[in-house]
Amino acid sequence: MRFVDANVFIYILVKSPKEAYETSKQILKRIENGEEALTSTTVIQEVVDWLEYHNRKREVGSFIVAINSYLTMNKINTAWEDMLTALDDMEKHDIDFVDALTLQTMKKNNMKEIYSNDTDFDRIKWIKRIWE
């Protein structure tokens, strides 16, 4: 099982850049076809924030419905304790807070692979970043 990062969804929403959009489509197609995956409510909120910031509030509902339609993609809640623990990972790995929350979700679910175009994850030795 692999974690799905926010940029996968954002590339789909903007349909750009072309190569990243195509890679994101392939990833989501595999999940649609039954590959098990996981994302977090933090990642979903990050995409919703992106939509709202870019004056695309009308798309929030369809995005949430689309995420819900991926039956083999688990959606995990972020706990307060994860936020506190993420502070250490921010400093340790020199990553932003949302990425540190992703690490907490991955640790709690014994995950070592992430679908992401974010090269910051390459600094974390126990994570394999997949972008294909």
Buried (B, 14 or more C-beta within 10 A) or exposed (E): BBBBBBBBBBBBBBEEEEEBBEBBBEBBEBBBEEBEBBBBBBBBEBBBEBBEEEEBEEBBEEBEEBBEEBEBBBBBEBEEEBBEBBEEBBEEBEBEEBBBBBBBBBBBEEBEBBBBBBEEBEEBEEBEBBBE
